[in-house]
Amino acid sequence: MEVAGRTLTASSRNPGSETGNQLGEPLLAQVKNAVAGALEALSEDRSVVVTGAAGTGKSTAMAGILAGLGDRYSVLQLRGAASWAEKPFAGLFWLLSELPPEALSDPVYVLQFLRRVFKGKAAGRRLVLAIENVEDMDAATIAVLLQLCRTGSALMLATVRDLSACTSEFVRWWSEDSVHREVLEPLRPGGTRVLLEGLAGGTVSSRLVAQVQARSRGNPLLSSVFLREQMDAGTVVRRRGIWVWTGSVSYSGALAERVEAETGGLSTAERFAADVLAVSGALPILLLLQVADPPAVERLEQNLLVSSGSAGFLRFKDPLLAEAAAALVPPGRAAEIRSRLASVQRQQKAEDNREPSPAAEMAAARVAAQEAGKLSRSGRWTEASAAAQAGLELADRCGITGRWRRDLLSELFCVFLRCGELRHAADVLAKTGEAVEGMELRGGNDLCEGIVQVLDGRADRALDSLQRAVAQFEAEGTEDLVPLAESAAAYACVLLGDGDAARGYLTAAGAGARQRTGGANAPSTDAGVRTFDWETALTRSFSGLCAVYGVTIPGGNGEFTTVAAHGGPEGLPEAMLVLAAAALHGRPGAAEELREAAAGCSGESAQMYLELAEGLTALRPASLLRAAERAHGLGQYLTAHGAAGEAVRLARAQSDRARLRAARRLENASYRLLRAANSVADRLPELSDFERELALGAAAGKNSSQLAGGLHLSPRTVDWHLGRIFQKLRVSGRAELRECLEAERPRN
């Protein structure tokens, strides 16, 4: 492949090389996908436009695409520049330098000249015009290049920061079917985690992800710069093998240089306006214009340094630049700015003393969340769940953001957890991953994620999350939540069969809890009214769950705890978690107490507990099967697996073949969700080549006779082997095997 007269070497064709990825960052999935899609489109003789904000990986994608082009292409590289945007044909100056100046006034002549030049540059290959920053090119250049592309003289491979800044002719061409479009979006927290772990070379805590996301708004370049600087400064450290956030920030080195590069050329008035925005974070436009010079503010907007957001606020376009700039404002100047802002705000308040009231829907969402919290603590889970869903819908509809949204989602997460609706709790947690600005629930997403995962039985995933949470809490000195994280980690270790590790976590959790309460075991009181600590109750529940499995520590409670031990009615949700596990393990009296406790509650999980207790005490497989179905629907996969297993045992003993098949299928489905390694796709490699061939053939729809013919076996022998294979894969038959492989294919 020829590029502007030079041949690319083989090493430069590797998208992961320094040429393909000049920043040395892990190549992000969306960039890889964009490269693959663009190469396919170019092979189909279609032009390609890659759009995305600054720092989202357009240059990396461009390098990867160019590196992936074969020898049948020649590449002519062009680049727009804002300083040329007003000069006709400035973007093609080096190609048109042979023409007399008066010829540039004749577009037809220029077009014909360029067609000859391009033909020569192509040298018998397909010519690709690689153009960066199309929006900075002059209209005359764009018009000529588009005409050459439309007539087949070349293909265009272009990157665009802001499509709205391009000429109308380019936008029309971009929307045509002949053009392949790739869009690089800001990263969501999940993508930022992948990037950070690739850069750090190890696991990172969710707190670190959220802090980087809040400053970079999902910009990969800013995320990379910020992480590297914090690691170099020691403000991001490795604790227990996990990279964690310490709470302090360094703004030296590359970040300080970036601030100087962006603001070094500003006038005195522009610099003051920029400092005002940096110190305040964001300001209403009218307030800023009363403090700073209006023409200076306008120039900052024209230079794309600041942008207007919702509700008429101005802020730095780059959030990381804003924070770094604020840290570099001298303390005396920052104090002066705050004083002037306070003076203007006091004057405004004197003129209009009315406080803006929150929107009706926003207020309704908060009321719904508070009501849901009260209902969930009293066992009225049907009403609590409905109120929580209403609050969630209102929050989404009225666009609650920032701290209010975090507090609202945190309360709703706890509501769904108390109601036993683990799937809904996980859905609330997932909403924090949708926020480009970065968000964590109270207590941190690692802890919340770990609690949901260990309660639903996915212990391997839970332990990873909880270890990140413990490391983060230790690094930032958050002592209050460490006992909860450690007791949950202990239960995860119990489920994984590691009793020694579980006892270690329980011991640490007990020491932390005693330190937190000063040795007092009783709940705190305030003016004679007993208060209830939900985190303490959940910590106690995890200790009780460990005890159900026979894992305790010296001085700990060796028995499962009752409702009374969990704090009476307010401890009901946590107590029933332990009672259900104890009942499934055959602890005397547990099923009876579970039935009595659940009878006073409403909701899907209460009905599940009632049916579980009834099935265990009355030996009814139908009740156990219904309990398992409800538990699976709620996301309580461990309870579903246990209840379905009991239903299998009773149905087999009672020769109830229909319920036996249904229960076994549900038991298998729950089992596959309990560990990442339990999936059919992960267990297939454990089979022999012969068994794997049989399994895949059966999943493909071949009957036993067809399979037997190809293997020179009898159909009965094939059926015998398939029975053993289905047992190993934990599927009930061919249909379930096929369903599992189809469902797991996207993940794998």
KEMIKOL-200048 format. One record per residue (C-alpha): residue in one letter; x, y, z. Coordinates in steps of 0.2 Angstrom, whole numbers, plus 5000, padded with zeros to 4 digits. Layout:
AXYZ...
//
This chain:
M500050005000E500750174995V500450325007A500850494999G502250414989R502950305003T502650115006L502050065024T503049925032A502349765038S502449825056S501449975053R499949865047N499749795064P498349905072G499049865090S500749925085E501450105090T500850165073G499150095075N499050155093Q500150295096L499550315114G500050145119E498350115126P497349955125L496349955108L494549975114A493249865108Q492250005099V493850055090K494249875085N492449865078A492550035069V494249975061A493449805055G491849895049A492850025039L493949895031E492449795025A491649955018L493150005009S493349825002E491549854995D492150014987R491250124999S491850285007V492050295027V491750435039V492250405057T491350535069G491750565088A492250695100A494050735103G494950595112T493750455108G494950365097K494750425079S496550445076T496850275083A495450205072M496150295057A497950225060G497150045062I496150065046L497650125036A498749985043G497449855038L497349915019G498049795007D499249824993R497949864980Y497650034989S498650194988V498350325001L498350515000Q498350595018L497550765020R497150865036G496051005040A496651155050A495551295058S496751425052W496451375034A494551355035E494151525026K495451515012P494851424996F495751264992A496951295007G496751105011L497451064994F498851194993W500251074991L499450984977L498851144968S500551234970E500951214952L499351304946P499451494943P498451594957E497051644944A496751464940L496051434957S494551544953D493951414941P493251264950V493051154934Y494851184930V495451134948L494350974947Q495150924931F496850954937L496550854953R495850714943R497450694934V498550714950F497550584959K497650464944G499550484945K499550464964A498550304963A499850224952G498550094946R497850054963R496250114972L496550284979V495950324997L495950505003A496350495022I495650655029E495750705048N494650845054V493550875039E492651015048D494151115048M494351105029D493751255018A492151235008A492951234991T494151094995I492650985002A491651024986V493050964975L493450814985L491650754986Q491450774967L492950664964C492250534976R490550534968T491350514951G492450364957S494150444956A494450404974L493650344991M493650455006L494150395024A493750545035T493650585053V492550715060R492450795078D490850895075L489650855061S488651005063A490251115059C490451035042T489751105026S487951065022E488650975006F489750865016V488250825028R487150775013W488550665006W488850585023S486950535024E487050445007D487050255006S488650254997V489550305013H489850195028R489750285045E490650235061V490250325077L491450325092E490450365108P491150415125L491450265135R490250205148P490950155165G491049975159G492150025144T493150145156R493549995167V494249895153L495350035147L495950065165E496349885169G497249875152L498350025157A498649975175G498949795171G497749735184T496049745193V495349915197S494049965210S492350035205R492750195215L494250225204V493250195188A491850315195Q493150445199V494050435182Q492350435173A491750585182R493250685176S493450615159R491550595154G492050435145N493450515135P494750375133L496250495130L495750605146S495550445156S497250375151V498150545154F497250555171L497650375177R499450385172E499750545181Q498850485197M499850325197D501450415194A501050535209G500550395220T498750455222V498150285214V498950145223R498849955223R498049875238R497849685240G498249675222I496849795217W497149975210V496150095221W495750275223T496550365238G495450515238S496850645233V497250705216S498850765208Y498750905194S500550915189G501550845174A500450815159L498850885166A499751055171E500451055153R498751025146V498051175156E499451285150A499251235132E497351275132T497451435142G499151505139G498651605125L497151685133S497051875136T496951935154A495051955153E494851785145R495951705158F494951775172A493251715165A494051545163D494651545181V492951595187L492251445178A493551335184V493351385203S491451375202G491251215191A489751285181L488851455182P487251525175I487651625160L486851785167L487851765183L489551745174L489151895163Q488951995179V490651945185A491751925170D491952025154P490551975141P491651985126A492951875134V491551745138E490951755120R492751725114L492951575126E491351495118Q491951535100N493651445104L492751295110L493551305127V491851315136S490051265132S488351295137G487351155145S485651125152A484651265160G485851405153F487451355163L489151375156R490551255160F492251195153K491951085139D493350965146P492850915164L494650855168L495351015161A494151115172E494651015188A496551035184A496351225180A495351245197A496851165206L498051275198V497151435202P498151525215P497251525232G497151715234R496351725217A495151585220A494651675236E494351835227I493251745214R492151665227S491951825236R491451915220L490251775216A489451775233S489251965232V488251955216Q487251805222R486751905238Q486252045227Q485151935216K484351855232A483952025239E483052065223D482151905222N482051805238R481151665231E481951495231P481751385216S480551245220P480951065213A479951005199A478350915204E478850755197M480650765205A479750785222A478550645219A480050535214R480850565231V479250545241A478950375232A480650315236Q480450365255E478750285255A479550125247G480850125260K479650125275L478549995267S480049875263R480549885281S478849825287G478649675276R477349765264W478449715249T477049715236E476749905240A478549935242S479049865225A477649965216A478150125225A479950095220Q479550065202A478550225202G479950315209L481150245196E480050295182L479750465188A481650495191D481950435173R480550545166C481050705175G482950685172I483550685190T485450695189G486950715201R486850685220W484950675220R484950535207R486350445217D485350455233L483750405225L484450255216S485350205232E483750205242L482850105228F484249985228C484049945246V482149935244F482249805231L483549705241R482449705256C480949645245G482049505239E481949565221L483749545217R483549565198H482749735201A484149785213A485449735199D484449835187V484549995198L486449965200A486549945181K485850115179T487450195187G488350115172E487250215160A487950385167V489350455156E489750575170G490150425182M489050375197E489150265212L487750205224R488050245242G489350125249G490150105232N489649995217D490849855221L490049825238C488249835231E488749725216G489549595228I488049595240V486849555225Q487949425218V488249335234L486449335239D485949265222G487249135224R488549185211A489949175223D491449185212R490949345204A490449415221L492149385229D492949475215S491849625218L491949615237Q493849605237R493949765227A492749845239V493749795254A495349865246Q494550025242F493850055259E495550015267A496350145255E495150285259G494950245277T493050205276E492950095291D491050085293L490749975278V492249855280P491349735291L489849715279A491049685264E492049565274S490549465281A489849455263A491549395257A491549265270Y489949195264A490549195246C492049095252V490848975261L489848945245L491548915236G492048785248D493448885256G493048875275D494748935281A494649095270A492849125276R493449115294G494749235291Y493549365284L492349325298T493649365311A494149525302A492349575301G492049545319A493549645324G492949785313A491249785320R491849795338Q492949935334R491550025325T490350005340G491550025354G491249855359A489349875361N488249745354A486649825357P485849935344S486050125347T484650225355D484150405353A482950485366G482350315371V481850265353R482750115347T483650145330F483950005317D485649995307W485149905291E487049875287T487349795304A485849675301L486449625284T488149595291R487349485305S486349395291F487949345282S488749285298G487149185301L487249115283C488949055286A488348975302V487048875292Y488448795283G489448755299V490748895297T490948995313I492349085323P492749065341G491549175351G490349185336N488549125335G488648945330E486748935325F485649025313T484849175319T483049205322V481949355317A482049415335A483949415334H483849515319G483049665327G481149615326P480049665312E481349785305G482549645303L481349535294P482049535276E483749495283A483149355295M482149265281L483749255270V484549155284L482949055288A482749005270A484448935269A484348845286A482648765280L483448705264H484848635275G483648535286R483948645302P482548595314G481148725316A481848835302A480448795290E479148825303E479848995308L480049045290R478249005286E477649105302A478749255297A478249255279A476449245283G476449425289C477249495273S476649525255G477549515239E478349385227S479749345239A478549325253Q477549205243M479149115238Y479649085256L477849025261E477848895247L479648845251A479148815269E477548725264G478448615252L479848565265T478648535280A477248445270L478448355258R477548435242P478548445227A477248555218S477548685232L479448675230L479348685212R478348845213A479548915226A480948875214E480148965199R479749115210A481549125216H482249105199G481149245193L481749355207G483549325204Q483849215219Y484749075210L485448985225T483748975233A483048915216H484348785214G484048715232A482148715231A482148635214G483448505220E482248465235A480748455222V481848335212R482148225227L480248215232A479548195214R480748055211A480247975228Q478348005224S478547945205D477948115199R478748115182A478048275176R478648375190L480248285191R480648335173A480148515177A481148525193R482648445185R482648575171L482548715184E483848645195N485048635180A484648815174S484948885191Y486548785193R487248855177L487049035184L487949005200R489748995193A490449065177A491248895175N489548805176S488948865159V488748735145A490048825134D491348825148R491048645152L491048575134P493048575134E492948465149L492148325138S493248205127D493248235109F492048095106E490848165119R490948345112E490648285094L489048195100A488448345111L488648465096G487848345084A486348325096A486248505098A486248535079G484648425078K485348255073N484348105080S485247955088S485147855072Q486047985062L487348005075A487547815077G487847795058G489247915057L490147835072H489747655068L488747635085S487047575088P485747715092R485447635110T487347655113V487247835107D485747865119W486747795133H488247915130L487148065127G486348025144R488048035153I488448195143F486848285148Q487248245166K488948315164L488348475156R486848485168V485548495154S483948395153G484048345135R484448395117A483248545117E483948625133L485748595126R485348685110E484448825120C485948845131L487248855117E486248985108A485949085123E487849085128R488549115111P488449305111R489349305128N490749185123
//
